[in-house]
Amino acid sequence: MIPQSFVVEGGAQLEGSITPQGAKNEALQVICAALLTDQPVILKNVPDILDVRRLIALVEGMGVEVQRPSKNSYILQAKDIDLDYLSSDEYQANARKIRGSIMLLAPLLARFGRAFIPKPGGDKIGRRRLDTHFEGFRQLGAQLRTDEKRQKFYLEAKKLRGTYILMDEISVTGTANIIMASVLAEGTTTIYNAACEPYVQQLCRMLNAMGARIEGIGSNLLTIHGVNALNGTSHTILPDMIEIGSFIGMSVLTNSPIRIKNCRVDELGNTLKFFKKLGAQFHIDDDDIVLERHDHYEIQTFLDGSILTIYDAPWPGFSPDLISVALVMATQAQGSVLIHQKMFESRLFFVDRLIDMGAKIILCDPHRAIVIGLNRQSPLRGIEMSSPDIRAGVALLIAALSAQGTSLIHNIHQIDRGYENIDARLNALGARIERIDAH
């Protein structure tokens, strides 16, 4: 793959309608869940992004029949799986490129009694431990063997057995893995302190449509009655709430009237409330979010007048994936805000680039940054920079769109991992983004 960069001409007025892609995080989960049955699973509204393409290539390599009726739909049938492929150099190299590959463990273990995976890759945004996944598998009766030197994990279980699992952290992918392992286990599994993000709820709804028996969907207490086998199904992925939040931040920061279409507002939880606290003004029209121009927007304070704090938290709290966008949006508001990124210790380091662009930000420590809004009195300026991860990458792209002058953003494969054809879609609104081969 030839490295590519974005050349962004800032200051363009954006206007029009844009439709969010399917949810990246949900897509990775339900693709893995298709391995739980030998019958066809139809997936719709699948985002055409790098991480999805990599995961599809992984399951196809192990023998899953893959059809693609349209750009954003797949039919997967895991009828004849080659477990020996998991030991191949090709599988190991590709699995390391995507963190979502960790969720292949549960369906392979539940259905075939063994699973193997190298330590997965993904964003370098801090320590993202795998203990929660493997502790859950062990409690269900699996045996874990690790090769620390080569960073490989081996799991075996003649038969998984339901049990009570109190998770030590609210992990979305950890919860998804334990759910998928439990649906074919013998007996009943209770998962307490489970993640309840819309992605997990959607996974549970899909599995129930396949014949699983999952109770408590939407709560942090799930009860799963194991069944002998699952059927095929058809499942439509939700709109990506992270992309929706990114478009809200972009509209406000660039002072652009934009309609975000088909948002499934009923599934956005408190997300819109947090953006209102940062000064975003919009109205809901049916299932669209309509944003007008924001010549001026003001960050709210707490009732006692103290500075607002925005922090990430497990659902229904504010998503950690939107912290970067919220921080960028605050740079041109009136007022100040403390951004507290609790979950990952490296996600705020991209603010150095924003400071270079002229933003007034104090990085207190790896987890906290104070943003002093410029009230549109001093626009950001274009610079050369690099995308450190998916979410910071799109935040820097939004900053570049609002800046005066030209910005050059390198390492944009990080953005492509999570955002489908983002340059062409934003150019259709009036943005001036050119994709070039990096030198």
Secondary structure by P-SEA (a helix, b strand, c coil): ccbbbbbcccccccbbbbbbcccaaaaaaaaaaccccccbbbbccccccaaaaaaaaaaaaaccccccccccbbbbbcccccccccccaaaaaaaaaccccccaaaaaaacccccccccccccccccccaaaaaaaaaaabbbbbbccccbbbbbbbcbbbbbbbbcccccaaaaaaaaaaacccccbbbbccccccaaaaaaaaaaaaaccccccccccbbbbbbccccccbbbbbcccaaaaaaaaaaaaaabbbbbbcccccccccaaaaaaaaabbbbbbcccbbbbccccbbbbbbcccccbbbbbbbccccccccaaaaaaaaaccccbbbbbbbcccccccccaaaaaaaccccccccccbbbbbcccccbbbbbbbbbbccaaaaaaaaaaaaacccbbbbccaaaaaacccaaaaaaaaaccbbbbbccc
